[in-house]
């Protein structure tokens, strides 16, 4: 039987994703065609869909190349779509990085580069500096992903180990104008943090990066640490002309979800679009608010839905299966165990939570009990970072497939019953 509460929560997710639709996001944000050439480049889990939408809208000749994650390609007539590995880079990513660099070389002041950038681009464009290899960057990414560091910290560190990120790709394109159209998947929507900012000038000094690493106890590979000791900070000397626009974000998507809830007679409350922190700890905060609301009717009387976005992190303690949204939900399931009147969905808006096939998972007050009935100890599985297996056992996984966009985490907690009718 279909669960009306799950259908409602899924409809809010659908509204959030639709608000970040590539065609809708690009309309009204494209620059005028230049006197010279138009070159399109792009990177991220939604880059192919952005390229596809661009081809429908651009009124003049163009050429280009974009890279996306394996399985995320979309057919384009003119723009070449490459695929590479995410979240740990591979040799195909090396080739893609070189293809984007080649595409922007040799341009003049009358030419225009349109950069279609979205989340996931950091690992899709590995470009190791002299002295380092792809293997070094793979180990670097594995260390960062396991560290539990915020995405802003991870991306600042990545900028020091790349010939593309931190605006270096824009420097290669100079003196051409670069228009960066960015779908933000980072808390606060800082353009230079999305995909580590390949076309957004600005990168931290190596000394500052070393301080970040020490402060958070991040264990980087020895070769990367040795490189960092002597890493240059200087730019190429070619000052890029860059126009940057955020064309879709978590804030806009949460507003769309809130409007959808309001139309169904459920009061929406957007807690924040920029929540960071350990996924299991963020779940404890959300559950505390939901439990208080269910018992006291404050801050709002039921029914209401609490919405939030941002990007949580997971410190890997064991090698279980699951991403940050599944881990959030397993922690939430334990916290609301036995409490009636709470239903929740947490999912990644790109359709893939971590490296599994689910976007996220559903939870209610009976989820933990159903896990125990299936022979799953939810507390033990949370300790093993194995949320996927726990939700798989109770058929609570939320599977959408790739959505073609990415504005990061989406969380919706429904308190109370849905209005009738």
Buried (B, 14 or more C-beta within 10 A) or exposed (E): EEEEBBEBBBBBBBBBBBBBBBBBBBEEBBEEEBEBBBBBBBBBBBBBBBBBBBBEEBEEEBEBBBBBBEEBBBEBEEBBBBBBBBBBBBEBBBEBBBBBBEBBEEBEEEBBBBBBBBBBBBBBBBBBBEEBEBEBBBBBBBBBBBBBBBBBBBBBBBBBBBBBBBBBBBBBBBEBBBBBBBBBBBBBBBBBBBBBBBBBBBBBEBEEBBEBBEEBEBEBBEBBEEBBEEBEEEBEEEEBBBBBBBBBBBBBBBBBBBEBBEEBEBBBBBBBBBBBBBBBEBBBBBBEBBBEBBEEEEEBEBBBBBBBBBBBBBEEEEEBBBBBBBBBBBBBBBBBBEBEBBBBBBBBBBBBBBBBEBBBBBBBBBBBBBBEEEEBEBBEBBEBBBBBBBBBBBEBBBBBEBBBBBBBBBBBBBBBBBEEE
